[in-house]
Amino acid sequence: MNPLLNKLFLYYPATAFTGEFHFLYQGLYRSQQYQSSDGLFRYQLQKFTALLGHAVHHKPYYRRILPADAHLDCSQIHTPEDFQRFYNALPLLTKQDLIGHHQELSGEVHLSSRIKTTGGSTGEPVKLYKNASALARERVATALSYEWAGIQVGAKQARFWGIPHSNRAKFLARITDLVANRYRLSAFDMTDADMAGYYRHLLVVKPAYLYGYVSAIRLFANYIKQTNLAPLPSLKAVITTSEVLSELDRHDIEQGFAVKVFNEYGCGEVGSIAHECEQGALHVMASNLLVQVERDGITYNHGTGEIVLTDLHNYATPLIRYKLGDYATLAPGGCSCGRGLPVLSRVHGRAYDIIHTPEGRSIHPEAIIYIFEKMQEQRAVFKQFQVLQDRLDHLTIRIIPTANFNNAIGRDIQLAVRNKISPTIQITLELVNTIVREKSGKLRVVKRQLTADDNRLPMANTQRS
């Protein structure tokens, strides 16, 4: 559908029908992206104080663990340092808390609130509620970040994503895709024949941008290059999400489509957390989220650690100091684009996919990914790979090889991985035709599947490169 007609007659009316009034926040968020760090701090403090007051008065979970006047102490906060001391006195909220105390955290919710369910990559899907105004703010922030890539609300999207299984879910997905003016392509079906069909279809559809999983979009980009097809002429940008984007991924995608890649980082619980600007900085959606990093139980507004966030507008299921399970490096604001929003200088990967070694060390997925990147830089020897830790002393490496792959390269990969992880690690190399994705369609290129006892290893001495 024509982007303007979609926006005016489908997208905005459909979201307004569910109580999401985007126009209330669009002007505010456009101006707020250029605010100073002090201005953002004052805004976040005001919203955090209101959220905390609501939580302790209306949600049984917070009423049980916090004093009834906890939010009043915020009146004594005058500086970011004051806030850090107050914030760190509050308990952390974990995914296990969200699952185990779902009813206490949500309490009574308004009829206009919507249920959000995460994909459950760890085997633990999370369900929570989000009020309509918070959903509207989430979508407005996302739409604003897409403008940085030159994409306006209503623009045609081709989405490499999962395909629902049940008939009801398929029907709802079709309705959602119609309203959002997007065309869904299966990330599960990425054979050469499938991608040839996708290419022909997209020449007719003429999407303004591609959106979806890094691994699927990169496969499609490489297919276009290897078959000497012309880049899709209608594309203005590619937006990647849900998987770590490496520099090699970025290079291959930009080569295949001849447009710039903009990376999005987010999660099912809160939506978009950060998005790349024109200059390549991954800016935090600070109008909606207070994002910090945690080390040894203490959160900081800079440095490296596990991401801890507060959704400033979700009153249906308040997420206050929520541990996301991802590791990242948070830098102070300041970017040549002129925005004052904080920056995630690096997203290191999921905490649940950190590799444990027999010696008790922990190694981030990106350190493993880097080995395969360097191997691939010399020449394309595989289409995809996955490293699976199924025992503390054993890895299975699955590779979809290209014609350039040989036994010597396989031995080099095993040696490089062993040198990075542990001299005692056992490695099984499997050459396969396909690698199984998660139910959502996401590909976890580094995946840990250990027993509960193995998973209780200490997280100290974590290595990233």
C-alpha positions in Angstrom: 0.0 0.0 0.0 1.1 3.6 -0.6 3.0 4.7 2.6 0.9 7.9 3.1 -2.4 6.0 2.7 -1.2 3.3 5.1 -0.2 5.8 7.7 -3.4 7.9 7.5 -6.0 5.2 7.0 -4.6 2.0 8.6 -1.7 2.5 11.0 -2.8 5.5 13.0 -6.5 4.6 13.2 -5.7 1.1 14.2 -3.4 2.1 17.0 -5.8 4.9 18.2 -8.6 2.3 18.3 -6.5 0.4 20.9 -5.9 3.5 23.0 -2.5 4.4 21.6 -2.4 8.1 20.7 0.9 8.6 19.1 0.5 12.3 18.3 0.7 13.1 22.1 4.4 12.2 22.1 5.8 12.7 18.7 6.8 16.4 19.1 8.1 15.8 22.6 10.4 12.9 21.5 11.7 14.7 18.5 12.9 17.6 20.6 14.0 15.5 23.5 16.6 13.6 21.4 18.7 16.8 21.3 18.3 17.6 25.0 21.3 17.9 27.3 22.2 15.1 29.7 21.0 17.3 32.5 17.7 17.9 30.8 17.3 14.1 30.2 18.2 13.4 33.8 15.5 15.8 35.1 12.9 14.2 32.8 13.8 10.7 33.8 13.8 11.5 37.5 10.3 13.0 37.2 9.0 9.9 35.4 10.8 7.5 37.7 9.4 9.1 40.8 5.8 8.8 39.5 6.4 5.2 38.4 7.8 4.2 41.8 4.9 5.9 43.6 2.4 4.0 41.5 4.2 0.7 42.0 4.3 0.9 45.8 0.6 1.9 46.0 -0.9 -0.4 43.4 1.3 -3.4 42.9 1.4 -6.0 45.7 5.0 -7.1 44.8 6.4 -3.6 45.3 4.1 -2.9 48.2 5.7 -6.0 49.9 9.4 -5.2 49.3 9.4 -1.4 49.5 8.3 1.2 52.0 5.0 2.9 51.1 6.8 6.3 51.0 9.8 5.2 49.0 8.9 7.5 46.1 8.9 10.5 48.5 12.6 10.0 49.1 13.1 11.1 45.4 12.4 14.7 46.5 15.9 14.6 48.2 17.6 13.8 44.8 19.3 16.8 43.2 22.2 15.3 41.3 22.9 12.2 39.3 25.1 11.1 42.1 22.2 11.4 44.6 20.1 9.3 42.2 22.7 6.6 41.9 22.8 6.1 45.7 19.0 5.9 45.9 18.7 3.7 42.8 21.2 1.2 44.1 19.3 0.8 47.3 16.4 -0.6 45.4 16.3 -4.4 44.8 17.0 -5.8 41.3 14.2 -7.5 39.4 15.1 -10.7 37.6 13.4 -12.7 34.9 12.7 -15.4 37.5 10.9 -12.7 39.7 8.9 -11.7 36.7 7.8 -15.3 36.0 7.3 -16.3 39.6 5.6 -13.1 40.9 3.6 -12.3 37.7 0.3 -11.8 39.5 1.8 -9.7 42.3 3.7 -7.5 39.8 0.7 -6.9 37.6 -2.2 -6.8 40.0 -5.3 -5.3 38.5 -4.7 -4.0 35.0 -6.7 -1.7 32.8 -8.7 -3.2 29.9 -6.7 -1.2 27.4 -3.4 -2.9 28.5 -1.9 -5.4 26.2 -0.2 -8.7 27.0 3.4 -9.0 25.8 5.2 -12.3 25.7 8.9 -12.8 25.0 10.2 -15.4 22.7 11.7 -17.5 25.5 15.1 -18.2 24.0 16.2 -19.6 27.4 13.2 -21.9 27.6 11.5 -19.4 30.0 9.0 -17.2 28.1 8.0 -14.1 30.0 4.5 -12.7 30.0 3.7 -9.1 31.2 1.2 -6.4 30.6 1.8 -3.0 29.1 -0.6 0.0 29.3 -1.7 1.7 26.0 0.2 4.9 26.6 3.4 3.0 27.3 2.9 1.1 24.1 2.3 4.3 22.2 5.5 5.8 23.6 7.4 2.6 22.6 6.2 2.8 19.0 6.8 6.6 18.8 10.4 6.1 19.9 10.9 3.3 17.5 9.4 5.3 14.6 11.7 8.2 15.5 14.8 6.0 15.4 13.7 4.7 12.0 13.7 8.3 10.8 17.4 8.3 11.4 17.6 5.7 8.7 15.4 7.7 6.4 12.3 5.6 7.0 9.0 7.2 7.7 5.9 5.6 9.4 3.9 3.7 6.8 6.9 2.9 4.6 6.9 -0.6 3.0 8.9 -3.2 5.0 10.1 -6.6 4.0 10.6 -8.6 7.3 12.8 -11.7 7.7 11.1 -13.2 10.7 9.5 -16.2 12.2 6.2 -17.6 10.8 3.5 -18.5 13.4 2.4 -22.1 13.6 -1.3 -22.0 14.6 -4.0 -20.8 12.3 -5.1 -18.1 14.8 -1.6 -16.8 15.2 -1.1 -16.7 11.4 -4.4 -14.8 11.0 -3.4 -12.2 13.6 0.1 -11.9 12.1 -1.5 -11.2 8.7 -3.7 -8.4 10.2 -0.7 -6.9 12.0 1.4 -7.0 8.9 -1.3 -5.4 6.8 -1.7 -2.5 9.3 2.1 -2.0 9.5 2.5 -2.3 5.7 5.0 -5.1 5.9 5.7 -8.3 4.0 6.9 -11.3 6.0 9.5 -13.6 4.7 10.3 -16.8 6.6 13.7 -16.8 8.3 13.2 -20.6 8.6 13.3 -21.1 4.8 16.6 -19.8 3.4 17.6 -22.3 0.7 18.8 -20.9 -2.6 15.4 -21.7 -4.2 13.6 -19.8 -1.3 15.8 -16.8 -1.7 15.4 -16.7 -5.5 11.6 -16.5 -4.8 12.1 -13.8 -2.2 14.2 -11.7 -4.7 11.6 -12.0 -7.4 8.8 -11.1 -5.0 10.6 -8.1 -3.6 11.2 -6.7 -7.0 7.4 -6.5 -7.4 6.7 -5.4 -3.8 9.3 -2.6 -3.8 10.0 -2.4 0.0 11.6 0.8 1.3 13.7 -1.2 3.8 14.5 -4.7 5.1 14.1 -5.6 8.7 14.9 -8.7 10.7 17.4 -11.2 11.9 21.0 -10.5 11.1 21.8 -14.1 10.1 18.8 -14.3 7.7 19.5 -10.9 6.1 23.2 -11.7 5.7 22.4 -15.0 4.0 20.1 -13.2 1.6 22.7 -10.5 0.9 25.4 -13.1 0.2 23.0 -15.0 -2.1 22.5 -11.8 -4.1 26.2 -11.2 -4.4 27.1 -14.8 -5.3 24.4 -15.0 -8.0 25.4 -11.6 -9.5 21.9 -10.2 -9.0 21.5 -6.4 -8.8 20.7 -4.9 -5.4 17.0 -4.3 -4.8 16.5 -0.8 -6.3 13.7 0.3 -4.0 15.7 -0.1 -0.8 16.7 2.9 1.3 18.1 1.1 4.3 18.4 -2.3 6.2 17.5 -2.5 9.9 18.9 -5.5 11.7 17.7 -6.7 15.1 17.6 -9.6 17.7 21.1 -11.0 17.0 24.6 -9.5 17.5 25.7 -7.6 14.4 29.4 -8.1 13.7 31.4 -5.9 11.5 31.7 -8.7 9.0 27.9 -9.0 9.0 27.6 -5.3 8.4 30.1 -5.4 5.5 28.4 -8.3 3.8 24.9 -6.9 4.1 25.9 -3.4 2.9 27.8 -5.0 -0.1 24.8 -7.1 -1.0 22.1 -4.4 -0.8 24.2 -1.3 -1.5 22.5 0.6 1.3 23.5 1.5 4.9 22.8 -0.9 7.8 21.2 0.5 10.9 21.3 -1.8 13.9 18.5 -2.0 16.5 18.9 -3.5 19.9 15.8 -4.4 22.0 13.9 -7.1 23.8 10.4 -8.4 24.1 9.8 -6.9 27.5 10.3 -3.2 26.5 10.7 -3.1 22.7 13.4 -1.0 21.2 16.2 -0.2 23.7 18.7 1.5 21.4 19.1 2.3 17.7 21.9 3.4 15.5 21.9 7.0 14.2 23.4 8.2 10.9 26.9 8.3 12.4 26.7 4.7 13.7 26.2 5.4 17.4 23.7 3.1 19.2 21.6 5.6 21.0 19.4 4.6 24.0 15.7 5.4 23.9 16.1 7.5 27.0 12.7 9.1 26.8 11.2 5.7 27.6 14.0 3.8 29.4 16.5 4.3 32.1 19.4 2.0 31.1 22.4 1.2 33.3 24.9 -1.6 33.6 25.3 -3.8 36.7 28.5 -5.2 38.2 28.5 -7.1 41.5 25.0 -5.9 42.4 25.7 -2.2 41.8 24.5 -0.3 38.7 26.4 2.4 36.9 25.5 4.9 34.1 28.7 4.0 32.2 31.1 1.1 31.7 30.6 -2.6 31.0 28.2 -5.0 32.8 24.8 -6.7 32.6 22.1 -4.3 31.4 19.6 -3.2 34.0 16.7 -1.1 32.9 13.6 0.6 34.1 10.6 1.1 31.7 9.6 4.6 32.8 6.0 4.4 31.4 4.8 0.9 32.0 2.3 1.1 34.8 0.6 -2.2 34.1 3.6 -4.4 35.0 6.3 -2.0 36.4 9.8 -3.1 35.5 12.1 -1.3 38.0 15.9 -2.2 37.9 15.1 -5.2 35.6 18.1 -7.4 34.8 17.9 -8.1 31.1 20.4 -10.9 30.8 22.6 -9.1 28.2 26.1 -7.7 28.6 27.0 -4.3 27.1 29.2 -1.3 27.4 27.4 2.0 28.1 29.2 5.3 27.2 28.3 8.9 28.2 26.1 10.8 25.7 27.6 12.8 23.0 27.7 12.0 19.3 28.6 14.0 16.1 24.9 13.6 15.1 24.1 16.2 17.9 21.8 14.0 19.9 22.3 13.9 23.7 21.0 10.4 24.2 23.3 7.9 25.9 25.2 5.4 23.8 25.7 1.7 24.0 29.2 1.5 22.5 29.0 -2.3 22.4 26.5 -5.1 22.9 28.5 -8.2 23.9 25.8 -10.8 23.9 23.3 -12.8 26.0 24.4 -13.7 29.5 22.8 -17.2 29.1 25.1 -17.9 26.1 28.4 -17.2 27.9 30.7 -20.2 27.5 31.9 -21.7 30.8 35.3 -23.4 30.8 36.5 -26.4 32.9 38.9 -24.0 34.7 35.9 -21.8 35.9 36.4 -18.9 33.4 33.5 -17.4 31.4 33.9 -16.3 27.8 31.5 -14.0 26.0 29.9 -15.2 22.7 31.5 -12.3 20.8 35.0 -13.8 21.5 33.9 -17.0 19.7 32.2 -15.1 16.9 35.4 -13.1 16.3 37.3 -16.3 15.5 34.9 -17.2 12.7 34.9 -13.6 11.5 38.7 -13.6 11.0 38.5 -17.0 9.3 35.8 -15.7 6.9 37.7 -12.4 6.1 40.3 -14.4 4.3 37.8 -16.2 2.0 34.2 -17.4 2.4 34.5 -20.9 3.8 31.0 -21.2 5.4 27.5 -19.9 5.0 26.6 -20.2 8.7 27.9 -21.6 11.9 26.8 -22.5 15.4 28.9 -23.3 18.5 27.0 -25.4 21.0 28.2 -26.1 24.5 26.5 -29.3 25.7 28.9 -30.3 28.4 31.4 -28.3 30.4 34.3 -30.0 28.6 32.7 -30.3 25.2 31.6 -28.1 22.2 29.9 -29.1 19.0 30.7 -26.8 16.1 28.2 -27.0 13.3 29.1 -25.5 9.9 27.2 -25.0 6.6 30.3 -25.1 4.4 31.0 -23.4 1.0 33.0 -25.0 -1.8 36.1 -23.4 -0.3 35.9 -25.4 2.9 38.3 -28.3 3.5 39.6 -30.5 6.3 42.6 -28.2 7.0 40.2 -25.2 7.6 38.2 -27.4 9.9 41.3 -28.2 11.9 42.2 -24.5 12.0 38.8 -23.6 13.4 39.0 -26.2 16.1 42.5 -25.1 17.1 41.6 -21.4 17.3 38.5 -22.2 19.4 40.4 -24.5 21.7 43.2 -21.8 22.2 40.5 -19.2 23.1 38.5 -21.4 25.5 40.6 -24.1 27.1 43.4 -26.6 26.1 41.2 -29.4 27.7 38.0 -28.7 25.8 36.8 -31.4 23.4 35.4 -30.3 20.1 33.2 -32.1 17.6 33.0 -30.6 14.1 29.8 -31.3 12.1 29.3 -30.2 8.5 25.5 -29.8 8.0 23.1 -28.5 5.4 20.9 -26.5 7.8 21.2 -25.2 11.4 18.0 -25.3 13.5 16.7 -21.9 14.6 14.8 -21.0 17.8 11.0 -21.1 17.6 11.0 -17.4 17.1 13.2 -17.7 14.0 16.3 -16.4 15.7 19.6 -18.1 15.2 21.8 -18.4 18.4 25.3 -18.8 16.9 26.7 -19.4 20.3 24.5 -21.5 22.5 25.0 -23.0 25.9 23.0 -26.0 27.0 24.6 -27.2 30.3 23.1 -29.0 33.3 22.0 -26.9 36.2 25.1 -27.9 38.1 27.4 -26.7 35.3 25.4 -23.4 35.0 26.2 -22.5 38.6 29.8 -21.7 37.8 31.0 -18.2 38.9 30.7 -15.4 36.4 34.1 -13.9 37.3 37.0 -13.5 35.0 34.7 -13.0 32.0 36.6 -12.6 28.7 35.4 -10.8 25.6 38.2 -10.9 23.2 
